[in-house]
Amino acid sequence: MKSFYFSDLSSKPEALENVRVLDLTNVVLGPAASDFLAEFGAEVIKVELPGVGDVMRYVTPWFFYHKNLSPGFEEQNHNKLHVAIDLRKSKGKEIIYRLAKKCDVIIENFRPGTVDSWGIGYKQIREIKPDIIYISLSGFGQWGRNALRVSYDATAQAESGMMYITGFPEREPIKFGAWLLDFAASITGAIAVISALIYKKRTGKGQFIDISQNETGVRWMDWTWVYVGLTGKNRERCGNRDPAILPSGVYKCLDGFIAIVAYRDDEFLGLCKALNLDESYREFVDPLKRHFIVDELDKKLKDFCLNKKVKEVEDIAERYGFVASKVYNSKDFYEDEHFRSRRTVWIYEDHLWEELAEVQAVKMSETPGRIKWTARPLGFDNEFVLTKILGMSLEEIKELEKEGVIGKWSERKGTRPPEDWDKRSGLFF
């Protein structure tokens, strides 16, 4: 199966080739949507402000930069062409109009009403490109009482209700460790764009797409809202226990932590044998009865794991037929042979930043996604995009640079190429 997927990857077609996307987004909610499209072959043109660029060029964990590249910016800007255009100038806006005519999709994530005030909102763009697919991502949607409020991933986790159900009953709600709803809303947006592209192929019609980060959080909360609607009851925090799948939990071992689940009848009975529980526990093979003994089982599992190593518990689980998995840290995942062999952990040589590690989760036999390059310096592809797509001459481009309509990087880290860049590597022009 490995050779079937990876054989001559570069020669296989891309699912979204010939789809062109104009990316007017910044931060994460929005850039990640176009990133998913770019991973499967869409030509994405990312527009930033000359000299300054996307805010995420400066958001980096523990102030760490790799050769002037911010990890906070890099991970949602693969395979994109980077141009720097000042949208505040009339000539900059004119370039956006010209690019829009050549694109299938426009993505933006400014506060509702902002792009309309700049003259590049859906209403204005569809006048010059009637079949455009235009997607706006925001915290609360394009209309409604909260539409103009600012939203971050953490506040979206709070206001969607996701944070409330995360953590232990006796403690405060806990924020998920990564930018979960930035990426969840972006994935949802990418799915909507692909759906709109299929509709456009069938009818020739474009459309407007409105994605709310907070509403996406609600949608991603499994059965929560069905339960609330049917019972009128709130869903409370349960710690590491899944209230629908019992027994389940996370337990401390001598050398780490392990997650255990034993839901199916055979898994539950296997767990009972491993714990040396007597025959009376067979009565609880019915999952609907297990909540009566869940605290007792939790205590037994805690004691069972405490004096064993993680691998011991995993081996016991395999022998008795229940599920147990080591709680990985990110380094464990990075080094895991299984994920390396599947190229989920994708190690590759970038033309500017040298060896990088990425994650590629979707495996497709005929049109596999791929990471061709990572985020590029600010304005790095100005000449390539403006000559190839708009047919501008180098003289026109130089004049626009003089007027400040387009530009490139500044002295700030996060915007620049590596210090040792040879001024040729990575250029498409």
Summary of the structure (lengths in Angstrom):
residues: 429
radius of gyration: 25.4
end to end distance: 37.8
largest distance: 86.0
contacts: 1323
relative contact order: 0.15
helix: 40%
strand: 15%
